[in-house]
Amino acid sequence: SQTIHQWPATLVQPVGSPLSLECTVEGTSNPNLYWYRQAAGRGLQLLFYSVGIGQISSEVPQNLSASRPQDRQFILSSKKLLLSDSGFYLCAWTKGGAGGSNQPQHFGDGTRLSIL
Amino acid sequence: QKEVEQNSGPLSVPEGAIASLNCTYSDRVSQSFFWYRQYSGKSPELIMSIYSNGDKEDGRFTAQLNKASQYVSLLIRDSQPSDSATYLCAVTPGNSGYALNFGKGTSLLVTP
């Protein structure tokens, strides 16, 4: 069975500090991978998605970036965090390939990021 | 911009009642529809998938889809306090995009 791991679970960072959040998926190959942010009391905001190694699509221009150095690894980064970067960051995966676009997404446990 | 609309709630129902959650979507060619449950402070959890018109039942949950009306609903029978959560409707994009379109969710409160 497939599992998705996301860490850390919680993170407190000062404004202006860098960020690196990691997500890995097990039990599947060539998944589509996604990063979402959910501000307190708000809906899911898609940040990035990737359909393959090195392929990143950005949905929202901001000071965040994403990378996919390996097939089942997805990393969210920032060089300098802003107060507005606070939120609940969720990684998700879905089956890749032609059938993937009609498949549900499965979420990791999330990282709660607080910027001070 | 493809929209998925849900009433934000809160929807309050007494324990044992039927909770009815509704969702409309704007993309006429969407093919797959999902309901997620999100407890406070937790990540969304897939609870139902539906791909064709009609009803699909899974335990106390029934998903209903009407593509002509662009309408999806979730019924929860015999509601329990543990069903209190936010329910997210998600719809696949019809233009072969890769990311689901999510509604903002309906908050459900089941009172004992």
gemmi code that builds the backbone of each chain (N, CA, C; Angstrom):
import gemmi

chains = {
    "A": [
        ("SER", (0.841, -1.191, 0.000), (0.000, 0.000, 0.000), (0.880, 1.246, 0.000)),
        ("GLN", (0.279, 2.336, -0.445), (1.026, 3.575, -0.564), (0.952, 4.391, 0.740)),
        ("THR", (2.046, 5.013, 1.069), (2.064, 5.893, 2.239), (2.794, 7.175, 1.878)),
        ("ILE", (2.439, 8.236, 2.549), (3.075, 9.525, 2.329), (3.574, 10.052, 3.663)),
        ("HIS", (4.801, 10.503, 3.663), (5.432, 11.002, 4.881), (5.786, 12.461, 4.690)),
        ("GLN", (5.507, 13.235, 5.715), (5.759, 14.656, 5.650), (6.353, 15.078, 6.986)),
        ("TRP", (7.401, 15.886, 6.942), (8.011, 16.338, 8.193), (8.670, 17.705, 8.005)),
        ("PRO", (8.816, 18.452, 9.115), (8.379, 18.112, 10.462), (6.877, 18.349, 10.638)),
        ("ALA", (6.318, 17.939, 11.736), (4.903, 18.125, 12.000), (4.603, 19.577, 12.371)),
        ("THR", (5.478, 20.181, 13.131), (5.336, 21.584, 13.499), (6.685, 22.266, 13.375)),
        ("LEU", (6.627, 23.553, 13.079), (7.858, 24.312, 12.888), (7.604, 25.765, 13.250)),
        ("VAL", (8.480, 26.341, 14.047), (8.411, 27.756, 14.397), (9.682, 28.400, 13.881)),
        ("GLN", (9.512, 29.405, 13.023), (10.661, 30.021, 12.378), (10.574, 31.543, 12.497)),
        ("PRO", (11.708, 32.228, 12.614), (11.681, 33.697, 12.608), (11.531, 34.226, 11.191)),
        ("VAL", (10.968, 35.420, 11.099), (10.879, 36.103, 9.800), (12.273, 36.223, 9.200)),
        ("GLY", (12.351, 35.965, 7.900), (13.620, 36.107, 7.204), (14.479, 34.857, 7.197)),
        ("SER", (14.060, 33.838, 7.911), (14.847, 32.602, 7.946), (14.475, 31.717, 6.751)),
        ("PRO", (15.340, 30.754, 6.419), (15.012, 29.847, 5.307), (14.075, 28.732, 5.765)),
        ("LEU", (13.555, 28.025, 4.754), (12.604, 26.944, 5.021), (12.894, 25.762, 4.106)),
        ("SER", (12.753, 24.581, 4.665), (12.785, 23.379, 3.841), (11.846, 22.352, 4.446)),
        ("LEU", (10.807, 22.012, 3.697), (9.854, 20.977, 4.106), (9.973, 19.833, 3.123)),
        ("GLU", (9.948, 18.623, 3.655), (10.152, 17.464, 2.792), (8.960, 16.509, 2.843)),
        ("CYS", (8.727, 15.889, 1.724), (7.623, 14.948, 1.580), (8.121, 13.764, 0.759)),
        ("THR", (7.836, 12.562, 1.206), (8.188, 11.384, 0.429), (6.992, 10.439, 0.359)),
        ("VAL", (6.909, 9.736, -0.737), (5.832, 8.783, -0.969), (6.451, 7.406, -1.133)),
        ("GLU", (5.805, 6.410, -0.567), (6.265, 5.027, -0.698), (5.179, 4.183, -1.325)),
        ("GLY", (5.584, 3.155, -2.039), (4.633, 2.184, -2.549), (4.039, 2.496, -3.904)),
        ("THR", (4.577, 3.491, -4.582), (4.104, 3.807, -5.921), (5.242, 4.435, -6.706)),
        ("SER", (5.130, 4.400, -8.012), (6.155, 5.003, -8.867), (5.550, 6.119, -9.693)),
        ("ASN", (6.376, 7.119, -9.959), (5.986, 8.240, -10.795), (4.659, 8.890, -10.375)),
        ("PRO", (4.516, 9.168, -9.091), (3.277, 9.831, -8.673), (3.270, 11.293, -9.099)),
        ("ASN", (2.086, 11.862, -9.171), (1.956, 13.318, -9.224), (1.999, 13.816, -7.779)),
        ("LEU", (2.746, 14.876, -7.555), (2.932, 15.385, -6.192), (2.496, 16.838, -6.097)),
        ("TYR", (1.997, 17.213, -4.949), (1.388, 18.526, -4.769), (1.794, 19.128, -3.421)),
        ("TRP", (1.955, 20.447, -3.402), (2.074, 21.208, -2.164), (0.893, 22.175, -2.077)),
        ("TYR", (0.225, 22.138, -0.914), (-0.867, 23.051, -0.618), (-0.533, 23.836, 0.645)),
        ("ARG", (-1.150, 24.987, 0.763), (-1.128, 25.724, 2.020), (-2.568, 26.012, 2.436)),
        ("GLN", (-2.811, 25.924, 3.732), (-4.136, 26.209, 4.265), (-3.952, 27.187, 5.415)),
        ("ALA", (-4.348, 28.425, 5.185), (-4.308, 29.408, 6.261), (-5.433, 29.108, 7.252)),
        ("ALA", (-5.285, 29.594, 8.463), (-6.251, 29.306, 9.526), (-7.662, 29.657, 9.073)),
        ("GLY", (-8.568, 28.671, 9.137), (-9.962, 28.906, 8.786), (-10.227, 29.118, 7.310)),
        ("ARG", (-9.245, 28.790, 6.484), (-9.404, 29.037, 5.044), (-9.358, 27.731, 4.252)),
        ("GLY", (-9.578, 27.854, 2.960), (-9.539, 26.695, 2.082), (-8.124, 26.327, 1.686)),
        ("LEU", (-8.027, 25.284, 0.882), (-6.734, 24.805, 0.398), (-6.263, 25.661, -0.774)),
        ("GLN", (-5.034, 26.086, -0.705), (-4.437, 26.851, -1.788), (-3.332, 26.009, -2.413)),
        ("LEU", (-3.485, 25.663, -3.693), (-2.450, 24.896, -4.379), (-1.252, 25.791, -4.643)),
        ("LEU", (-0.075, 25.339, -4.217), (1.155, 26.105, -4.419), (1.941, 25.591, -5.616)),
        ("PHE", (2.218, 24.299, -5.629), (3.022, 23.689, -6.679), (2.511, 22.279, -6.941)),
        ("TYR", (2.749, 21.816, -8.165), (2.565, 20.404, -8.422), (3.652, 19.935, -9.378)),
        ("SER", (3.859, 18.609, -9.358), (4.917, 18.023, -10.171), (4.447, 16.693, -10.745)),
        ("VAL", (4.662, 16.512, -12.042), (4.274, 15.251, -12.684), (5.481, 14.379, -12.970)),
        ("GLY", (6.681, 14.838, -12.592), (7.869, 14.029, -12.806), (9.097, 14.700, -12.220)),
        ("ILE", (10.194, 13.966, -12.164), (11.445, 14.495, -11.614), (11.829, 15.770, -12.343)),
        ("GLY", (12.122, 16.801, -11.568), (12.556, 18.064, -12.138), (11.465, 18.895, -12.773)),
        ("GLN", (10.243, 18.402, -12.817), (9.122, 19.137, -13.438), (8.269, 19.763, -12.348)),
        ("ILE", (8.261, 21.084, -12.299), (7.523, 21.814, -11.269), (6.615, 22.832, -11.939)),
        ("SER", (5.355, 22.843, -11.534), (4.418, 23.870, -11.996), (4.018, 24.703, -10.800)),
        ("SER", (4.127, 26.015, -10.946), (3.801, 26.927, -9.860), (2.430, 27.542, -10.107)),
        ("GLU", (1.596, 27.497, -9.087), (0.251, 28.032, -9.225), (0.131, 29.455, -8.679)),
        ("VAL", (0.985, 29.799, -7.754), (0.864, 31.103, -7.100), (2.250, 31.724, -6.988)),
        ("PRO", (2.456, 32.903, -7.577), (3.768, 33.559, -7.460), (4.007, 34.046, -6.037)),
        ("GLN", (5.128, 33.694, -5.462), (5.413, 34.057, -4.084), (6.875, 33.748, -3.804)),
        ("ASN", (7.265, 33.838, -2.550), (8.671, 33.619, -2.222), (8.973, 32.166, -1.902)),
        ("LEU", (8.113, 31.260, -2.307), (8.341, 29.846, -2.099), (8.783, 29.197, -3.395)),
        ("SER", (9.485, 28.092, -3.294), (9.871, 27.298, -4.455), (9.742, 25.833, -4.110)),
        ("ALA", (9.704, 25.008, -5.130), (9.596, 23.569, -4.921), (10.595, 22.865, -5.814)),
        ("SER", (10.996, 21.686, -5.369), (11.899, 20.873, -6.178), (11.520, 19.411, -6.023)),
        ("ARG", (11.852, 18.655, -7.043), (11.592, 17.205, -7.013), (12.877, 16.524, -7.473)),
        ("PRO", (13.782, 16.293, -6.541), (15.066, 15.715, -6.919), (15.015, 14.216, -7.195)),
        ("GLN", (14.030, 13.536, -6.633), (13.849, 12.106, -6.873), (12.383, 11.830, -7.169)),
        ("ASP", (12.121, 10.648, -7.691), (10.768, 10.322, -8.161), (9.718, 10.504, -7.071)),
        ("ARG", (10.048, 10.121, -5.834), (9.052, 10.127, -4.778), (9.380, 11.124, -3.672)),
        ("GLN", (10.120, 12.153, -4.009), (10.509, 13.159, -3.030), (10.144, 14.540, -3.545)),
        ("PHE", (9.508, 15.312, -2.696), (9.048, 16.642, -3.085), (9.429, 17.598, -1.956)),
        ("ILE", (10.087, 18.700, -2.292), (10.611, 19.606, -1.276), (10.067, 21.003, -1.508)),
        ("LEU", (9.636, 21.626, -0.434), (9.167, 23.014, -0.483), (10.188, 23.878, 0.252)),
        ("SER", (10.601, 24.972, -0.379), (11.679, 25.790, 0.181), (11.351, 27.266, 0.119)),
        ("SER", (12.051, 27.991, 0.958), (12.030, 29.445, 0.889), (13.388, 29.948, 1.354)),
        ("LYS", (13.860, 31.023, 0.742), (15.125, 31.622, 1.172), (14.911, 32.560, 2.346)),
        ("LYS", (13.743, 33.247, 2.350), (13.448, 34.207, 3.424), (11.956, 34.176, 3.712)),
        ("LEU", (11.589, 33.682, 4.849), (10.178, 33.571, 5.206), (9.575, 34.926, 5.566)),
        ("LEU", (8.295, 35.064, 5.202), (7.505, 36.235, 5.553), (6.462, 35.843, 6.590)),
        ("LEU", (5.937, 36.820, 7.313), (4.868, 36.529, 8.274), (3.686, 35.849, 7.574)),
        ("SER", (3.416, 36.267, 6.348), (2.273, 35.724, 5.605), (2.472, 34.272, 5.175)),
        ("ASP", (3.663, 33.720, 5.396), (3.909, 32.317, 5.055), (3.401, 31.355, 6.127)),
        ("SER", (2.939, 31.876, 7.230), (2.372, 31.007, 8.272), (1.195, 30.229, 7.729)),
        ("GLY", (1.063, 28.999, 8.191), (-0.081, 28.199, 7.748), (0.191, 26.721, 7.907)),
        ("PHE", (-0.734, 25.965, 7.401), (-0.675, 24.506, 7.458), (-0.295, 24.040, 6.064)),
        ("TYR", (0.873, 23.415, 5.924), (1.383, 23.003, 4.625), (1.137, 21.511, 4.449)),
        ("LEU", (0.516, 21.193, 3.341), (0.122, 19.818, 3.070), (0.743, 19.331, 1.775)),
        ("CYS", (1.314, 18.149, 1.834), (1.789, 17.469, 0.643), (0.757, 16.411, 0.262)),
        ("ALA", (0.570, 16.198, -1.007), (-0.395, 15.196, -1.469), (0.165, 14.481, -2.697)),
        ("TRP", (-0.348, 13.283, -2.936), (0.058, 12.545, -4.127), (-1.173, 11.955, -4.797)),
        ("THR", (-1.018, 11.707, -6.072), (-2.014, 10.957, -6.802), (-1.302, 10.079, -7.813)),
        ("LYS", (-2.004, 9.108, -8.289), (-1.434, 8.220, -9.288), (-0.996, 9.023, -10.504)),
        ("GLY", (0.158, 8.709, -11.027), (0.664, 9.436, -12.174), (0.192, 8.842, -13.479)),
        ("GLY", (0.652, 9.430, -14.563), (0.303, 8.910, -15.870), (-1.046, 9.401, -16.361)),
        ("ALA", (-1.522, 8.776, -17.449), (-2.743, 9.245, -18.105), (-3.964, 9.124, -17.209)),
        ("GLY", (-3.980, 8.137, -16.328), (-5.155, 7.966, -15.472), (-5.139, 8.813, -14.236)),
        ("GLY", (-4.022, 9.488, -14.005), (-3.880, 10.214, -12.749), (-4.788, 11.403, -12.598)),
        ("SER", (-5.164, 12.015, -13.711), (-5.926, 13.252, -13.610), (-7.329, 13.035, -13.084)),
        ("ASN", (-7.815, 11.793, -13.055), (-9.144, 11.530, -12.512), (-9.092, 10.782, -11.189)),
        ("GLN", (-7.939, 10.745, -10.577), (-7.768, 10.034, -9.330), (-7.831, 10.996, -8.148)),
        ("PRO", (-8.223, 10.494, -6.995), (-8.218, 11.355, -5.810), (-6.795, 11.630, -5.354)),
        ("GLN", (-6.638, 12.704, -4.620), (-5.357, 13.015, -4.001), (-5.364, 12.509, -2.566)),
        ("HIS", (-4.194, 12.068, -2.127), (-4.037, 11.569, -0.776), (-3.035, 12.461, -0.062)),
        ("PHE", (-3.397, 12.900, 1.115), (-2.611, 13.907, 1.821), (-1.730, 13.318, 2.910)),
        ("GLY", (-0.573, 13.969, 3.106), (0.237, 13.698, 4.279), (-0.371, 14.352, 5.507)),
        ("ASP", (0.301, 14.178, 6.642), (-0.236, 14.693, 7.898), (-0.058, 16.202, 8.049)),
        ("GLY", (0.759, 16.804, 7.210), (0.900, 18.255, 7.223), (1.980, 18.768, 8.154)),
        ("THR", (2.410, 20.003, 7.870), (3.350, 20.724, 8.723), (2.710, 22.043, 9.110)),
        ("ARG", (2.619, 22.279, 10.400), (2.075, 23.557, 10.871), (3.230, 24.511, 11.076)),
        ("LEU", (3.281, 25.545, 10.249), (4.381, 26.505, 10.250), (3.930, 27.822, 10.867)),
        ("SER", (4.649, 28.239, 11.882), (4.386, 29.531, 12.519), (5.603, 30.413, 12.321)),
        ("ILE", (5.360, 31.629, 11.842), (6.434, 32.585, 11.622), (6.342, 33.662, 12.702)),
        ("LEU", (7.450, 33.907, 13.376), (7.455, 34.879, 14.465), (8.221, 36.137, 14.087)),
    ],
    "B": [
        ("GLN", (-11.474, 30.700, -14.279), (-11.290, 30.082, -12.963), (-12.442, 29.116, -12.712)),
        ("LYS", (-12.117, 27.847, -12.561), (-13.145, 26.854, -12.304), (-13.498, 26.879, -10.830)),
        ("GLU", (-14.811, 26.969, -10.546), (-15.255, 27.154, -9.188), (-15.896, 25.898, -8.632)),
        ("VAL", (-15.675, 25.673, -7.347), (-16.381, 24.655, -6.581), (-16.938, 25.376, -5.361)),
        ("GLU", (-18.258, 25.365, -5.246), (-18.912, 26.155, -4.211), (-19.557, 25.266, -3.156)),
        ("GLN", (-19.330, 25.639, -1.926), (-19.970, 24.961, -0.799), (-20.411, 26.009, 0.204)),
        ("ASN", (-21.502, 25.756, 0.898), (-21.876, 26.614, 2.019), (-20.876, 26.397, 3.140)),
        ("SER", (-20.413, 27.487, 3.730), (-19.369, 27.354, 4.752), (-19.908, 26.802, 6.070)),
        ("GLY", (-21.226, 26.976, 6.276), (-21.812, 26.506, 7.523), (-21.546, 27.500, 8.650)),
        ("PRO", (-21.598, 27.059, 9.921), (-21.704, 25.640, 10.280), (-23.111, 25.081, 10.088)),
        ("LEU", (-23.138, 23.808, 9.694), (-24.367, 23.055, 9.614), (-24.477, 22.255, 10.904)),
        ("SER", (-25.537, 22.502, 11.646), (-25.711, 21.834, 12.929), (-26.860, 20.846, 12.829)),
        ("VAL", (-26.593, 19.584, 13.180), (-27.636, 18.560, 13.175), (-27.576, 17.794, 14.491)),
        ("PRO", (-28.708, 17.306, 14.961), (-28.673, 16.510, 16.187), (-28.163, 15.102, 15.908)),
        ("GLU", (-27.613, 14.506, 16.915), (-27.131, 13.128, 16.811), (-28.247, 12.210, 16.331)),
        ("GLY", (-27.913, 11.341, 15.374), (-28.888, 10.409, 14.832), (-29.615, 10.911, 13.598)),
        ("ALA", (-29.500, 12.192, 13.301), (-30.172, 12.772, 12.140), (-29.344, 12.562, 10.876)),
        ("ILE", (-29.935, 12.932, 9.731), (-29.218, 12.891, 8.459), (-28.615, 14.270, 8.192)),
        ("ALA", (-27.325, 14.298, 7.923), (-26.653, 15.541, 7.531), (-26.543, 15.554, 6.011)),
        ("SER", (-26.893, 16.669, 5.415), (-26.854, 16.807, 3.960), (-25.915, 17.946, 3.582)),
        ("LEU", (-24.878, 17.601, 2.846), (-23.852, 18.575, 2.460), (-23.871, 18.718, 0.951)),
        ("ASN", (-23.829, 19.925, 0.483), (-24.011, 20.183, -0.941), (-22.813, 20.890, -1.562)),
        ("CYS", (-22.665, 20.688, -2.862), (-21.530, 21.245, -3.595), (-21.954, 21.471, -5.044)),
        ("THR", (-21.648, 22.618, -5.593), (-21.853, 22.856, -7.014), (-20.521, 23.186, -7.658)),
        ("TYR", (-20.414, 22.871, -8.949), (-19.157, 23.112, -9.647), (-19.441, 23.730, -10.998)),
        ("SER", (-18.474, 24.436, -11.525), (-18.715, 25.197, -12.748), (-18.184, 24.531, -14.011)),
        ("ASP", (-17.220, 23.607, -13.865), (-16.590, 22.994, -15.033), (-17.451, 21.848, -15.545)),
        ("ARG", (-18.120, 22.060, -16.679), (-19.085, 21.080, -17.177), (-18.459, 19.753, -17.549)),
        ("VAL", (-17.174, 19.731, -17.863), (-16.568, 18.487, -18.336), (-15.820, 17.750, -17.221)),
        ("SER", (-15.967, 18.171, -15.995), (-15.359, 17.433, -14.884), (-15.907, 16.019, -14.846)),
        ("GLN", (-15.049, 15.064, -14.482), (-15.449, 13.665, -14.569), (-15.458, 12.939, -13.231)),
        ("SER", (-14.663, 13.421, -12.276), (-14.517, 12.694, -11.025), (-14.740, 13.645, -9.860)),
        ("PHE", (-15.353, 13.095, -8.798), (-15.811, 13.948, -7.703), (-15.511, 13.243, -6.382)),
        ("PHE", (-15.027, 14.017, -5.432), (-14.561, 13.420, -4.186), (-15.040, 14.237, -2.998)),
        ("TRP", (-15.247, 13.533, -1.908), (-15.518, 14.180, -0.622), (-14.408, 13.833, 0.355)),
        ("TYR", (-13.901, 14.861, 1.008), (-12.887, 14.703, 2.032), (-13.437, 15.197, 3.364)),
        ("ARG", (-12.988, 14.570, 4.416), (-13.312, 15.008, 5.776), (-12.038, 15.537, 6.418)),
        ("GLN", (-12.142, 16.696, 7.034), (-10.975, 17.289, 7.687), (-11.341, 17.669, 9.114)),
        ("TYR", (-10.763, 16.953, 10.058), (-10.920, 17.317, 11.456), (-10.020, 18.512, 11.750)),
        ("SER", (-10.394, 19.272, 12.753), (-9.648, 20.470, 13.115), (-8.187, 20.139, 13.408)),
        ("GLY", (-7.280, 20.803, 12.720), (-5.856, 20.596, 12.936), (-5.268, 19.395, 12.232)),
        ("LYS", (-6.092, 18.695, 11.473), (-5.626, 17.492, 10.767), (-5.677, 17.695, 9.263)),
        ("SER", (-5.117, 16.744, 8.538), (-5.133, 16.830, 7.080), (-6.413, 16.224, 6.526)),
        ("PRO", (-6.793, 16.576, 5.298), (-8.011, 16.019, 4.697), (-7.874, 14.516, 4.449)),
        ("GLU", (-8.969, 13.828, 4.657), (-9.026, 12.371, 4.490), (-10.122, 12.053, 3.479)),
        ("LEU", (-9.784, 11.289, 2.469), (-10.762, 10.909, 1.450), (-11.809, 9.970, 2.049)),
        ("ILE", (-13.098, 10.314, 1.865), (-14.143, 9.437, 2.383), (-15.050, 8.890, 1.283)),
        ("MET", (-15.186, 9.576, 0.154), (-16.053, 9.095, -0.902), (-15.536, 9.558, -2.263)),
        ("SER", (-15.685, 8.704, -3.251), (-15.420, 9.043, -4.645), (-16.661, 8.699, -5.444)),
        ("ILE", (-16.991, 9.502, -6.430), (-18.120, 9.193, -7.301), (-17.794, 9.669, -8.702)),
        ("TYR", (-18.114, 8.827, -9.699), (-17.691, 9.106, -11.064), (-18.853, 9.165, -12.050)),
        ("SER", (-20.026, 8.623, -11.670), (-21.144, 8.605, -12.600), (-22.399, 9.102, -11.896)),
        ("ASN", (-23.356, 9.532, -12.685), (-24.600, 10.065, -12.132), (-25.302, 9.038, -11.244)),
        ("GLY", (-25.953, 9.540, -10.202), (-26.702, 8.666, -9.319), (-26.133, 8.685, -7.916)),
        ("ASP", (-26.452, 7.629, -7.197), (-26.051, 7.522, -5.795), (-24.980, 6.456, -5.633)),
        ("LYS", (-24.098, 6.697, -4.675), (-23.110, 5.698, -4.287), (-23.084, 5.652, -2.764)),
        ("GLU", (-23.278, 4.451, -2.228), (-23.384, 4.304, -0.780), (-22.174, 3.568, -0.227)),
        ("ASP", (-21.707, 4.022, 0.929), (-20.613, 3.353, 1.628), (-20.866, 3.528, 3.116)),
        ("GLY", (-21.432, 2.489, 3.722), (-21.755, 2.578, 5.142), (-22.797, 3.643, 5.394)),
        ("ARG", (-22.499, 4.574, 6.283), (-23.462, 5.645, 6.592), (-23.394, 6.804, 5.596)),
        ("PHE", (-22.466, 6.737, 4.658), (-22.273, 7.819, 3.694), (-22.906, 7.472, 2.350)),
        ("THR", (-23.567, 8.468, 1.748), (-24.074, 8.351, 0.385), (-23.663, 9.595, -0.379)),
        ("ALA", (-22.972, 9.383, -1.484), (-22.654, 10.486, -2.384), (-23.646, 10.473, -3.531)),
        ("GLN", (-24.077, 11.665, -3.942), (-25.021, 11.803, -5.031), (-24.444, 12.752, -6.068)),
        ("LEU", (-24.557, 12.371, -7.331), (-24.002, 13.184, -8.408), (-25.058, 13.430, -9.479)),
        ("ASN", (-25.166, 14.681, -9.883), (-26.046, 15.063, -10.986), (-25.238, 15.969, -11.903)),
        ("LYS", (-24.693, 15.387, -12.960), (-23.810, 16.155, -13.853), (-24.584, 17.208, -14.633)),
        ("ALA", (-25.831, 16.928, -14.948), (-26.625, 17.908, -15.703), (-26.814, 19.189, -14.890)),
        ("SER", (-26.995, 19.031, -13.601), (-27.174, 20.188, -12.713), (-25.850, 20.645, -12.100)),
        ("GLN", (-24.773, 19.916, -12.366), (-23.445, 20.238, -11.841), (-23.492, 20.335, -10.320)),
        ("TYR", (-23.942, 19.246, -9.755), (-24.265, 19.228, -8.324), (-23.824, 17.897, -7.726)),
        ("VAL", (-23.142, 17.995, -6.590), (-22.705, 16.805, -5.856), (-23.152, 16.979, -4.411)),
        ("SER", (-23.601, 15.898, -3.803), (-23.972, 16.014, -2.401), (-23.452, 14.821, -1.623)),
        ("LEU", (-23.381, 15.001, -0.320), (-22.978, 13.939, 0.602), (-24.012, 13.862, 1.703)),
        ("LEU", (-24.575, 12.673, 1.882), (-25.504, 12.444, 2.971), (-24.830, 11.578, 4.020)),
        ("ILE", (-24.972, 11.975, 5.270), (-24.446, 11.187, 6.377), (-25.634, 10.768, 7.225)),
        ("ARG", (-25.906, 9.473, 7.226), (-27.037, 8.968, 8.011), (-26.588, 8.683, 9.432)),
        ("ASP", (-27.559, 8.720, 10.353), (-27.277, 8.424, 11.755), (-26.022, 9.196, 12.208)),
        ("SER", (-26.054, 10.503, 12.039), (-24.892, 11.341, 12.350), (-24.445, 11.159, 13.798)),
        ("GLN", (-23.146, 11.139, 13.980), (-22.526, 10.973, 15.287), (-21.685, 12.207, 15.615)),
        ("PRO", (-21.494, 12.488, 16.893), (-20.614, 13.618, 17.239), (-19.236, 13.511, 16.604)),
        ("SER", (-18.767, 12.282, 16.385), (-17.456, 12.096, 15.753), (-17.454, 12.498, 14.280)),
        ("ASP", (-18.630, 12.732, 13.704), (-18.704, 13.231, 12.322), (-18.482, 14.739, 12.247)),
        ("SER", (-18.415, 15.397, 13.376), (-18.198, 16.851, 13.403), (-16.817, 17.148, 12.810)),
        ("ALA", (-16.816, 17.874, 11.708), (-15.588, 18.136, 10.960), (-15.950, 19.088, 9.815)),
        ("THR", (-14.956, 19.467, 9.053), (-15.190, 20.211, 7.819), (-15.125, 19.235, 6.651)),
        ("TYR", (-16.104, 19.334, 5.766), (-16.192, 18.422, 4.625), (-15.875, 19.198, 3.347)),
        ("LEU", (-14.872, 18.708, 2.634), (-14.396, 19.375, 1.422), (-14.870, 18.611, 0.199)),
        ("CYS", (-15.421, 19.334, -0.746), (-15.793, 18.779, -2.036), (-14.646, 19.047, -3.006)),
        ("ALA", (-14.283, 18.067, -3.805), (-13.191, 18.240, -4.769), (-13.619, 17.681, -6.117)),
        ("VAL", (-13.210, 18.349, -7.168), (-13.643, 18.028, -8.525), (-12.429, 18.008, -9.440)),
        ("THR", (-12.325, 17.013, -10.302), (-11.198, 17.003, -11.226), (-11.420, 18.042, -12.322)),
        ("PRO", (-10.340, 18.658, -12.779), (-10.476, 19.630, -13.870), (-10.799, 18.924, -15.166)),
        ("GLY", (-11.621, 19.523, -15.984), (-12.013, 18.876, -17.221), (-11.027, 19.051, -18.348)),
        ("ASN", (-10.037, 19.894, -18.156), (-9.106, 20.192, -19.245), (-7.824, 19.397, -19.120)),
        ("SER", (-7.917, 18.206, -18.566), (-6.789, 17.308, -18.329), (-5.719, 17.933, -17.453)),
        ("GLY", (-6.095, 18.898, -16.638), (-5.179, 19.419, -15.641), (-4.882, 18.374, -14.596)),
        ("TYR", (-3.926, 18.667, -13.752), (-3.441, 17.653, -12.836), (-3.859, 17.850, -11.394)),
        ("ALA", (-4.504, 18.949, -11.083), (-4.830, 19.226, -9.688), (-6.334, 19.322, -9.496)),
        ("LEU", (-6.804, 18.766, -8.395), (-8.218, 18.871, -8.063), (-8.585, 20.317, -7.747)),
        ("ASN", (-9.824, 20.667, -8.030), (-10.380, 21.943, -7.590), (-11.173, 21.684, -6.319)),
        ("PHE", (-10.774, 22.331, -5.244), (-11.418, 22.117, -3.948), (-12.369, 23.251, -3.617)),
        ("GLY", (-13.504, 22.895, -3.003), (-14.320, 23.904, -2.360), (-13.688, 24.292, -1.036)),
        ("LYS", (-14.230, 25.329, -0.421), (-13.664, 25.799, 0.837), (-14.167, 25.017, 2.043)),
        ("GLY", (-15.134, 24.137, 1.801), (-15.568, 23.256, 2.868), (-16.802, 23.723, 3.613)),
        ("THR", (-17.539, 22.743, 4.119), (-18.691, 22.999, 4.987), (-18.389, 22.434, 6.362)),
        ("SER", (-18.537, 23.270, 7.373), (-18.321, 22.829, 8.746), (-19.587, 22.160, 9.262)),
        ("LEU", (-19.458, 20.936, 9.735), (-20.589, 20.167, 10.270), (-20.402, 19.986, 11.768)),
        ("LEU", (-21.447, 20.278, 12.508), (-21.445, 20.074, 13.955), (-22.610, 19.155, 14.303)),
        ("VAL", (-22.294, 18.004, 14.885), (-23.319, 17.065, 15.324), (-23.437, 17.177, 16.832)),
        ("THR", (-24.608, 17.564, 17.289), (-24.797, 17.816, 18.718), (-25.436, 16.615, 19.406)),
        ("PRO", (-24.909, 16.224, 20.568), (-25.461, 15.062, 21.290), (-26.878, 15.342, 21.783)),
    ],
}
model = gemmi.Model(1)
for chain_id, residues in chains.items():
    chain = gemmi.Chain(chain_id)
    for i, (resn, *xyz) in enumerate(residues, 1):
        res = gemmi.Residue()
        res.name, res.seqid = resn, gemmi.SeqId(i, " ")
        for name, pos in zip(("N", "CA", "C"), xyz):
            atom = gemmi.Atom()
            atom.name, atom.element = name, gemmi.Element(name[0])
            atom.pos, atom.b_iso = gemmi.Position(*pos), 0.0
            res.add_atom(atom)
        chain.add_residue(res)
    model.add_chain(chain)
structure = gemmi.Structure()
structure.add_model(model)
structure.setup_entities()
